[in-house]
Amino acid sequence: MLPLSQIFALRETVDQEWRSPVADAVGECWGLPAGALRFWRSSAVHVFVAPPGADSRGVLYARFAPAEDPAGYRLAEGARFHARLAAAGASVARVVPSQINTMVERIGTPLGDMYASVLGKVDGDELDVEELDGGAAAAWGAALAAFHQAAGQPAMRAHTKPPDPFAALAAAPAALEDPELAEAAKTLSTVLTASPATPLVLGHGDFELDNLRWTDGWPACFDLDESGAMPAAADVASAARDLLGPRPGSPEHPELLTAFLQGYQRISGQTIEPQELVLPRAAFAAQQLLQATEVLDFNSRSIAWLHELDGSLRAHYQIQHDLLLMTADVLV
């Protein structure tokens, strides 16, 4: 998630027609005239859309983030990975090259340098958990396994352990002010350290339903900003967060989760049990809590949308906090 100060600064440039000179600077590199891109949303990155009829290439989504911010680096790396997958025929959104035929541009804008990429609209339906049945959940799991196969093997050693977000959280200022959180993070770090190393995949990192569009029972994905080398179970846990729910060890949608894991096993040949997702799910929560202070860096009760977003994020981080504490209890 981008810091709220960055989201506010961008929104201050957006006019009543949802246009922005920042987006115009990005669009120029893709041959889009000023005003063609309209504000869509800001979360992990800023997203503007060229709506139907604005460009002969169809509906386009311009995604950008500050080049000196970790979000910009993740966008650039994810866009390059995305382009490689698209070239290999993977089921991903269409990557639109810039006027100089690059998939990522570093662009000077009124808010500083941005890394940017542009994707074509992915046709298909967006599903939520309530619309899933066992067949769709199995296809979802199979699609994640197919993504891992298309991505190939990570460059790092296959059994290298990823970083420990629990240890980082235990030493973070937020944990120093919250002894219960600090103790839970230390406990989970001990559990993670004692866990055997597992093979790594090049994962999507956020293969949730809102990053998929479905056609004829199979999804195409986008938003690869969180992609990289990770244990397969970590990518599965991240994708299936809505199936797992907020209570570790007690999946909110157990039948759908079973179908998802069966679909994943059918394509990958790797069996992942529900209990293997508990620690990776908590690690994801720890990573989010580590970012919370930087994200919640600006608020104003006089700006309704900003105050509402701040409140929504605080509620989200509280859920992650509680999940981490419960996970420590479950795994001890």
N, C-alpha and C positions, 0 to 999 in steps of 0.2 A: 504494500500500500504506500502510495506517495504521501509525504508529509502534508498535513492540512494546509500549511502555509503555502506550499507549492500549488495545491489545488485552488486555493483562494486567489493566488496571484494570476493563475491562468484564467479563472472565471472572471476576474476584473477586466480582462481584455475582450470578453465575449459581449457582443452587442445584442440588441433585442431580436435580431434575425439569426442569432446563434453563430455569427461569424466572428473571426478573430484574426488579427494580423500575425499572430504566432502560427496559426494553422495555415494562413496564406503563404508564409515563408516556407513551410514544409511542402505545401501543395505545389509551389512553383517548381520544385525539383522533380516533380512527377508530371509536369506540364498541365497542371490545373490552374485555371484563372482565379484571381482573387475573389473570394466569396463563395467559391464552389464547395468548400468544406464547411460543414456545420457541426457545432458541438454535439457530441453524443454522451460522453461520460468521462469522468476522471476517477480512477481507482489505483490499480497497480501502475498504469500509465495513462496518459491523456489519449482520448480517442475522438476523432472527428470523422464524419461520414460525408461522402459525395453522394447525394441521394439519386434515385432513378432520374435519368434524363440529363444529369449534370455532365456526364462523360461517356464517350462511346465505348469505353472499356467496361461499362456496367457500374453497379454500386460498388464504391471503394471505401475501405476503412483505413484512415491514416492513424498510425499509432506512434507516439513519440514521448520521450522522457528526457530530463536534463542529462547531458552527457557526462557531467562530473558526479552524478548521483549513482548509487548502486543500481537503481531502477533502469537508468540509461544503459549501463553495462549489460544488465540481464536482457534488456530488450534487444540490444545489438547481437549478443551471442545467440539468443533464442531465434532471432530472425535469420541468421546465417544457417543455423541448424534446420530451421523450417524450410529454407530454400533447398537445402541438400535433400531433405526428405521428399519435397515436392518433385524435384528432378528425378528421384528414384521411383516415383509413382505411388508414394504412400498416400493414404487417405487423409490429406490435410488441405487446408484452404489454399487457394491460388495466390502465389506471391507475385506482386506486380513490380517489375523492375523500374528504377528511376530513369530519367532521360539519358543518363550516362551508363545505363544498364547495370546498376548495382542494386543489391537487395536491401542495403542499409546505407543511409546517408547521415553524415554529421553536418548539421545545418545551423547557421547563425540566425537567431530570432530575437525579437524584442525582449524575451526573457532569458537570453543566453543561448549557448549551444545546446542543441537537442540531437539525440540519436533518433532516427525515424525509419519506419518501414510502412509499406502499404500492402494490404491484402484485398483480394476480391471477395465479394459476398459469398458465403457458403449457402447454397440452396438446401432446403430440407426443413424438417420440423425440430423445434426445441422441445424436449421432454423434461418433465420433472418426475420426482420419485413416485408421486401418486398415479402417474400414467404408465408406469412400468409394470410388466408382467415378467414371469420367469424367463420367457424367451428373449425379451428385450434386455433384461439384466445379464443374461448369458452372452448376448451379442456385445454388450458393453465391455464385459471382461475379456471376451475374445479380441475385441478391437484394441484394447490396451496391450494385449500380448502381441498382436500383429504390429502395433507401433514399435514395441521393443525389438521385434525381429527386423523391421525395416531400418531402425536406427543403427543397428550393428553394435559391436562391442566397444565399451569405453576404452580410452587410451591408457588409463591408469590400471594398475594391477587388479586382476579380477576379484580378489578377496580383500582388497584394502578397505579398512573400516572408514566410513565417512566421519566428518567432524562430530563432536559431542555437544549438541545444543543445551543439554541439561547442565553440564559443567559451566558453560558460558552463562547460563541463566543464574546459576547459584552464586556467581561472582558479580552479577549485574546490580546496579543501584536499586532496581525494583525489588530484587530478592533481599537485599540488605535491609530494606524497610518492611519486609514481610517475612518474618522468621519461618512461618509455616510453609510458604512457597520455597524458601531457600532449602529447608529440610527435605521437602519433596523432590526438589531438583537434584540434590545431592544423592538421595536414595536412587532415583532413576538413573543418574550417571553411573552409580555403582552397578546397577543391573545391566546397563548398556555395555559397560566395560567388560563384564563377565560373559556377555553373550558372544557366541561364536561368530566370526566373520562369515558373511554370505556373499555369493556372487553378485556383482554389480551389473546394472543395465544402464543404458542411456534412456532415462525416463522422461516423461512429459512434465511431471511435477504438479499438474493441476488438471487431470483428466476428468474433471467433474462434468455433470450433465450440462451446465450452462456454457461450457466451452466445446460443446458438440452440437452438430446438426445431423438429423437422421433422414436418410433416403432409402427406401426399400429394405428397411430393417437393419441398416448398417450406418454407423456414424462417421463423419469427417470432423477433424478437430482443428483448433487454432489456439492462439495465445500460449506460446511455448516459452514465456519469460522465465518460468521456474524449472526449465528442463536442465538435464545434466546427469552425471553419474550418481547412481543411488542404488541401494538394495531394491530388488523387485517388490518386496513386501512394503517398502516405504511408498513406492509409486501407487501400489494398489490401495494402501491405507488413505493416501491423499485423495485418490479418485473416489473412493467409496465412503467419504466422510458422512454423507447424508444417510447412507445405509447403516453406518456404525452408530450414529447418534451421539449424545453427550455422556453416556454412561459406559465406561470401559468394561469390557467383558460381557456386556449385555446389549447385543446389536439391536437397534431400533427396528430394523427390517431383516430379520434372520433368514427368511426364505429367499428374498431377493439377493442377499449377500451370498448365500450358498450358491445360487445360480450364477452370480457374477464370478465367483471363484472357480466354479466348474467350467465356465466359458474360458476363463484365463488358462486353466490347466489344459483344456482341449487343444489350444493353439501352442502354448509354450512348453507343454510337457512338465511344468513345474507345479507341484501341489503346494498351495499356501493355505494354512488353516486359519480360521478366524482369530484364534488366540495370538497368532504371529503378528497381527495388525495392531495389537494394543500398544506396544512400546513405540512403533513408528508413528502411530496417531498422536501419542503424547509428545513425541519429538517435534511434530509439526506444530502443535500447540506452543511448545517452548520457543520455537523459532518466531512465532507470531508475537509472543510476549516480549521477546528480545527487541522487537521493532516498535513496540507500542509507544515508548517515550518519544522516539523520533517522529512517529506518525502524529501523535496528539500534541503537536507543538504550537497550535494556534486555535483560538476559539473566540467567538463573539456572540453574545446573546442577541445582539441587535441584527444579526444576519441569520435569518431563520433557517435557510438550507444548511449553512455551516454548523449551526448549533445542533440541528437534527442529525447531521452526519457524525458529529463528535459524540453525541449520545449513543447512536447506533454502534459506533466502533467501541465505545467503552463497554457496552453490553456484550459485544462479541468477545472482547478480551477477558471479561469476567467469566464467560463460559469456558474459554481456554484455560484460565486460571483454575477453575473448579475441576475441569477434566484432568488437569495435571495432578492435582492433589488426590483425586479419586484413583488415578492410575497408580500412584505410589502406594496407596493402601491395598489395591488389588494385587500388585506384583510383589509385595513384601511377604 
